[in-house]
Amino acid sequence: MAVTSRGLEGIVAAETKLSDVRGQEGKLIYCGYDIDELAGQVCYEEVVHLLWHGRLPNARELDFLKAELRHERELPHGLVDFLRACPKDAHPMDVLRTCVSMLGLYDSGELGEDALDVNRRRALSITSKIGVIAAYFHRARQGQPLPPIRHDLDEAAHFLYLMTGETPGPEAVRTLDMAYVLHADHSFNASTFTARVSISTLTDMYSAVSAAIGSLKGPLHGGANEGVIRMLKEIGSLERVDSYIAEQLAMKRKIMGIGHRVYKVLDPRAPHLKRMAVKLTQELGEPKWIQMSERIAEIMLREKNLHANVDFYSATVYYSLGIPLDYFTPIFAIARTAGWTAHVLEQLADNRLFRPSSDYVGLPAGKKVVPLPER
Ligand SMILES: CC(C)(COP(=O)(O)OP(=O)(O)OC[C@H]1O[C@@H](n2cnc3c(N)ncnc32)[C@H](O)[C@@H]1OP(=O)(O)O)[C@@H](O)C(=O)NCCC(=O)NCCS
């Protein structure tokens, strides 16, 4: 008999070698490596290699991948013109979704081509360009010049450089790079599943990744990190936390950055982000953001037995780095592009169309059409 699972909870939709989310243990594994083992020991580009090739690179392979990513950064002129002409108040996630889709227009190949080398090249191109697109839109919407692409900076550093026009300091780079590592993949989360469902029709990589960006944007998924900082700003002070959360819970509203479909214990990415948030807020002399966050987490655990997720502390990390609020989710998207593209490649390697069934609860069959004038 067919099983109905709302939200596909507990359903195993396919196999993957890329990552494992162990909800009861609070573990996240990328290709055999625990996230606690990777965080702080490898850079984002090493994780990109791990996800695309199933193993960490040696020094030569890492240099080669970094060079390839740097080589792909230049955007097509038409895309740069579009970024300059884009409405200034567009949400950067909408801009990312549109621009990744536009990249497909500039691909000279056959879009439906499913050869591995062609799609690996596309994965490289999207992963390299998505940060440039995001940062250029930020500059353009502020009426600022678009800094020239540089080839001497790694991915996280290059994004920060393009956002500000200045070479970033080592601590900001280390922090963002670690955030990229922590966000790079997460098994069949909603956006990755969107990408896999999409590519399972044998559409193209650009369509799959733009669909994933649209899915990530939602507040129940990646959009939650922007929701967290807006909530913290709305609360304003540690003294107001208890009453604010009590009011929200009484109104049955969700607290952003709290709860998870799979993790029933603490999200293993949260402690890493919390540590970074504590350090950065101390250095900035603004401990209130982390104090408020800790109090919210404490109340939510006590009242609802729900833990903080990846978006909860990342919000304070990005805020402390001076990242604009509407760029919190785009940073998630930039990092997750590694995972999305790896999943697209994995799906293509052993594809079967995703086509679940539904439980029909509409009117009984057999109705007859009443002619239009008589209805
Ligand atoms: C992540 C999330 C969508 C998982 O949802 P889910 O597995 O479908 O769980 P549900 O939304 O069905 O929630 C189950 C119960 O917990 C409550 N709950 C879950 N997350 C909550 C939150 N953040 N704040 C308040 N209550 C929450 C629900 O209200 C529900 O309570 P009920 O049974 O009394 O109605 C959910 O926890 C959420 O919306 N979190 C906030 C958004 C967020 O941070 N998203 C990023 C996830 S990484």
The ligand as an SDF file (V2000), in Angstrom:
LIG
                    3D

 48 50  0  0  0  0  0  0  0  0999 V2000
   13.0400   23.8600   10.0320 C   0  0  0  0  0  0  0  0  0  0  0  0
   11.5390   23.6010   10.1540 C   0  0  0  0  0  0  0  0  0  0  0  0
   10.8520   24.0810    8.8840 C   0  0  0  0  0  0  0  0  0  0  0  0
   11.3260   22.1070   10.3280 C   0  0  0  0  0  0  0  0  0  0  0  0
    9.9900   21.9420   10.2860 O   0  0  0  0  0  0  0  0  0  0  0  0
    9.1920   20.5600   10.4240 P   0  0  0  0  0  0  0  0  0  0  0  0
   10.0680   19.4080   10.5730 O   0  0  0  0  0  0  0  0  0  0  0  0
    8.2120   20.5360    9.3170 O   0  0  0  0  0  0  0  0  0  0  0  0
    8.4730   20.7700   11.7940 O   0  0  0  0  0  0  0  0  0  0  0  0
    7.1140   21.5470   11.9850 P   0  0  0  0  0  0  0  0  0  0  0  0
    7.1190   22.8800   11.3350 O   0  0  0  0  0  0  0  0  0  0  0  0
    6.0090   20.5980   11.6300 O   0  0  0  0  0  0  0  0  0  0  0  0
    7.1570   21.7640   13.5440 O   0  0  0  0  0  0  0  0  0  0  0  0
    6.8660   20.7690   14.5220 C   0  0  0  0  0  0  0  0  0  0  0  0
    6.4220   21.4820   15.7910 C   0  0  0  0  0  0  0  0  0  0  0  0
    7.4960   22.2840   16.2840 O   0  0  0  0  0  0  0  0  0  0  0  0
    7.1460   23.6490   16.2440 C   0  0  0  0  0  0  0  0  0  0  0  0
    8.2740   24.3920   15.7180 N   0  0  0  0  0  0  0  0  0  0  0  0
    9.1900   23.9560   14.8370 C   0  0  0  0  0  0  0  0  0  0  0  0
   10.0810   24.9230   14.5990 N   0  0  0  0  0  0  0  0  0  0  0  0
    9.7100   25.9640   15.3540 C   0  0  0  0  0  0  0  0  0  0  0  0
   10.2560   27.2520   15.5070 C   0  0  0  0  0  0  0  0  0  0  0  0
   11.3510   27.6350   14.8420 N   0  0  0  0  0  0  0  0  0  0  0  0
    9.6410   28.0970   16.3390 N   0  0  0  0  0  0  0  0  0  0  0  0
    8.5290   27.7160   17.0210 C   0  0  0  0  0  0  0  0  0  0  0  0
    7.9680   26.5100   16.8990 N   0  0  0  0  0  0  0  0  0  0  0  0
    8.5670   25.6400   16.0760 C   0  0  0  0  0  0  0  0  0  0  0  0
    5.9740   23.7480   15.2890 C   0  0  0  0  0  0  0  0  0  0  0  0
    5.1780   24.8800   15.5370 O   0  0  0  0  0  0  0  0  0  0  0  0
    5.2700   22.4550   15.5550 C   0  0  0  0  0  0  0  0  0  0  0  0
    4.5810   22.5790   16.7620 O   0  0  0  0  0  0  0  0  0  0  0  0
    3.1460   21.8970   16.9470 P   0  0  0  0  0  0  0  0  0  0  0  0
    3.3830   20.4250   16.7720 O   0  0  0  0  0  0  0  0  0  0  0  0
    2.7520   22.3090   18.3100 O   0  0  0  0  0  0  0  0  0  0  0  0
    2.2760   22.4720   15.8610 O   0  0  0  0  0  0  0  0  0  0  0  0
   10.9790   24.3550   11.3870 C   0  0  0  0  0  0  0  0  0  0  0  0
   11.6670   23.9620   12.5360 O   0  0  0  0  0  0  0  0  0  0  0  0
   11.0470   25.8510   11.2130 C   0  0  0  0  0  0  0  0  0  0  0  0
   10.1640   26.4420   10.5770 O   0  0  0  0  0  0  0  0  0  0  0  0
   12.1080   26.5200   11.7460 N   0  0  0  0  0  0  0  0  0  0  0  0
   12.2530   27.9420   11.5650 C   0  0  0  0  0  0  0  0  0  0  0  0
   12.8400   28.2470   10.2150 C   0  0  0  0  0  0  0  0  0  0  0  0
   14.2840   27.8540   10.1220 C   0  0  0  0  0  0  0  0  0  0  0  0
   15.0870   28.1700   10.9840 O   0  0  0  0  0  0  0  0  0  0  0  0
   14.6430   27.2080    9.0230 N   0  0  0  0  0  0  0  0  0  0  0  0
   15.9850   26.7980    8.7490 C   0  0  0  0  0  0  0  0  0  0  0  0
   16.1330   25.3270    8.8700 C   0  0  0  0  0  0  0  0  0  0  0  0
   17.8220   24.8460    8.7020 S   0  0  0  0  0  0  0  0  0  0  0  0
  1  2  1  0
  2  3  1  0
  2  4  1  0
  2 36  1  0
  4  5  1  0
  5  6  1  0
  6  7  2  0
  6  8  1  0
  6  9  1  0
  9 10  1  0
 10 11  2  0
 10 12  1  0
 10 13  1  0
 13 14  1  0
 14 15  1  0
 15 16  1  0
 15 30  1  0
 16 17  1  0
 17 18  1  0
 17 28  1  0
 18 19  1  0
 18 27  1  0
 19 20  2  0
 20 21  1  0
 21 22  1  0
 21 27  2  0
 22 23  1  0
 22 24  2  0
 24 25  1  0
 25 26  2  0
 26 27  1  0
 28 29  1  0
 28 30  1  0
 30 31  1  0
 31 32  1  0
 32 33  2  0
 32 34  1  0
 32 35  1  0
 36 37  1  0
 36 38  1  0
 38 39  2  0
 38 40  1  0
 40 41  1  0
 41 42  1  0
 42 43  1  0
 43 44  2  0
 43 45  1  0
 45 46  1  0
 46 47  1  0
 47 48  1  0
M  END
$$$$
